Amino acid sequence: MMLMEHLVRCEMDSVDITTPWYKNCIERLQLIFLMHHVTIQQCMVIMENLLFTAGLDPHILAVYQQFCAL
């Protein structure tokens, strides 16, 4: 949610999204996927239906898709 809010705010203000905070959050999300891959793999269908849908911002969805490609 916070990443989505950041992206919406940046778009509204015509500001670059790649702030240090954004980069840190994306890297943290990648780390969480890697650290908890066993649990996440068990819940992937649920996560895809509830969180990582086509309506999600492509920047965030790309992190999930990269994890799925591993």
Backbone torsions as a table, in degrees:
resi	resn	phi	psi	omega
1	MET	NA	-43.2	-177.6
2	MET	-66.9	-37.0	176.8
3	LEU	-64.4	-42.3	178.8
4	MET	-63.0	-43.4	178.5
5	GLU	-61.2	-40.9	178.3
6	HIS	-61.7	-46.5	-178.7
7	LEU	-63.2	-40.4	179.2
8	VAL	-66.3	-44.6	178.6
9	ARG	-60.7	-44.3	-180.0
10	CYS	-63.8	-39.4	178.5
11	GLU	-66.2	-42.3	-180.0
12	MET	-65.2	-38.2	-177.4
13	ASP	-90.7	1.2	-177.3
14	SER	54.8	47.4	-178.8
15	VAL	-114.0	147.7	177.3
16	ASP	-62.4	134.8	-176.6
17	ILE	-77.4	-22.0	-171.8
18	THR	-83.0	63.0	174.8
19	THR	-80.6	163.8	175.9
20	PRO	-57.0	-37.8	178.2
21	TRP	-61.9	-45.5	-179.8
22	TYR	-62.6	-46.7	179.8
23	LYS	-60.5	-41.4	179.1
24	ASN	-63.5	-43.9	-179.9
25	CYS	-64.4	-41.8	179.2
26	ILE	-64.4	-43.1	178.3
27	GLU	-64.6	-37.8	177.9
28	ARG	-65.7	-40.7	177.4
29	LEU	-61.9	-42.6	177.1
30	GLN	-61.5	-42.5	179.3
31	LEU	-63.4	-42.3	178.7
32	ILE	-61.5	-43.0	177.6
33	PHE	-59.3	-44.2	-178.0
34	LEU	-70.5	-41.4	-178.7
35	MET	-67.4	-34.3	-174.3
36	HIS	-114.6	32.5	-174.1
37	HIS	-59.2	-34.3	-178.8
38	VAL	-64.9	-49.3	179.9
39	THR	-65.7	-42.9	-178.5
40	ILE	-64.5	-40.3	179.2
41	GLN	-63.3	-31.8	177.8
42	GLN	-70.7	-24.9	-175.7
43	CYS	-110.8	13.8	-172.7
44	MET	-59.9	-40.8	-178.8
45	VAL	-63.5	-44.7	179.2
46	ILE	-63.6	-44.4	-178.9
47	MET	-63.6	-39.4	179.2
48	GLU	-66.7	-34.8	-179.8
49	ASN	-76.6	-31.6	-175.0
50	LEU	-103.2	-37.8	-172.4
51	LEU	-110.5	-53.6	-171.2
52	PHE	-96.9	65.2	-179.3
53	THR	-95.5	172.2	-179.7
54	ALA	-63.1	-22.2	-179.7
55	GLY	-77.4	-10.3	-179.6
56	LEU	-74.8	149.0	179.6
57	ASP	-56.3	136.2	-177.8
58	PRO	-58.5	-28.8	179.2
59	HIS	-64.8	-41.0	-179.2
60	ILE	-78.9	-41.8	179.7
61	LEU	-61.1	-33.6	179.6
62	ALA	-61.9	-35.8	178.9
63	VAL	-64.0	-44.2	178.3
64	TYR	-65.3	-43.3	-179.6
65	GLN	-64.5	-36.0	175.8
66	GLN	-64.0	-40.5	177.2
67	PHE	-63.2	-43.6	-179.5
68	CYS	-64.1	-29.3	-178.6
69	ALA	-75.5	-13.5	-179.3
70	LEU	-68.0	NA	NA
